Amino acid sequence: MASQDAVQSLRRLLKAIVASRNPFYAKKLANAGFTEFDSLTIEDFQSRCPFTTKAEIAEDHRSNPPFGTNLGKPIGMYSRVCKTSGTSGERIMWPDTQSSWDSMLEVWDKIYLAAGIKANVDRVYFAFSFGPFIGFWTAFESAVRMGCMAFPGGGARSSERIEEIITSGITVLCCTPTYAQRLGQLISECGREHNVSKVIVAGEPGGSIPEVSSKISSLWDGAKVFDHHGMTEVGPVSVEVPNSPGNLCIVPGFHFAEVLDLESGMEVSEGERGELVLTTLRRDDTPVLRYRTGDLVCKRHYEIDGQLVLGFEGGVLGRIDDMVVVRGVNLYPGAIDAVVCRHSEVENYQVVISSDRSMREVTLNVELNEECDTDETVERIADSLRLTFALRLPVMVVPLGSLPDNEFKATRWVKR
């Protein structure tokens, strides 16, 4: 059941949207029959407020370039522009006023607090290119304003970033799970001492997978790994549950979250899987109402500071549109990642999805280190896949360095 605070926040948000004459939502709310909000209940909101989809936002931007019509203020009041990553479609420009931007910095303040980051002590390195990725900018600015020394990685090569991390006495690394492994491999190979004690990962599923988190921690000499997730359309959302590794919880007060069954569209029960649907409660000037994130999560509540908070067991399990059905078995990238990370001989991998006579087939291409017994390692990986998924999936060895190494989101699944 939603708290009274959530109800009041929803009422306030809807009033603000209508008062601002937001072109994108004013018509949608009027068509849904919303005329007053003082007596609005959560049940009213869920039953009457239509979903917002990524396709709908993309079409609005195509028809009203470059920023679309989801604007609650005159465009001259918007001081920030970021872009979606384009993981599941075209990249979309997303403007924010200073007020909306500040609300996202507040979420990052709480994420850093949960991770134990200390002002005037920690030195935080952001291993991202200096681009329009919202996660970098909000995380960076929050670190600066809380009093941490913040280092932008910019467009440096991985080897240069390692040198900066070592010589600058970096204590906290922020990047994607994939790139944390890549940098960890390099720092392990060079054998030099470093001060990194915490790694905060986001940008792709993986940080909540025990095998992935354990591998990152091992490569960074026991550094604590903290998962977090968010996206451009809704800002930063969740952080790892304190004292419960591998699970995420919503940062309270900034989103109204629903976990809905993929077929019925109804709220799932505790412990069941569904699609995460989010409403931004404080990002008034570019809000989203009941946004279908496409993220698959397992609904679970956690007690934090005496309050029950909605969370996701196992973190974000994957993207719904990334799911592949192979001979009746549902495969997600995170599940494959968990299996592959058990095998330290794997330097990099990629999943190739193909169709043969209308049937999906999946092949795992792997790069192996030069010290391992190739045939024996391939057999062990294939056995692990078979035992986990009850499927025989071909495992093919490819030359070292032949698969892409990405600092942002890994190109793990390729459809042919």
Secondary structure, DSSP 8 states (H G I E B T S, - for coil): ---HHHHHHHHHHHHHHHHHT-HHHHHHHHHTT----TT--HHHHHHHS--B-HHHHHHHHHHSTTT-S--SS-GGGEEEEEE---TTS---EEEEEHHHHHHHHHHHHHHHHHHT--TTT-EEEE-S-SSS-HHHHHHHHHHHHHT-EEEE-TT--HHHHHHHHHHTT--EEEE-HHHHHHHHHHHHHHT------EEEE-SSTTTTSHHHHHHHHHHTTT-EEEEEEEETTTEEEEEE-TT-TTEEEE-TTSEEEEEE-TTT-SB--TT-EEEEEEEESS-TTS--SSEEEEEEEEEEEEEETTEEEEEEETS--EEGGG-EEETTEEE-HHHHHHHHTT-TTEEEEEEEEEEETTEEEEEEEEEE-TTS-HHHHHHHHHHHHHHHHS----EEE--TT-S---SSS---EEE-
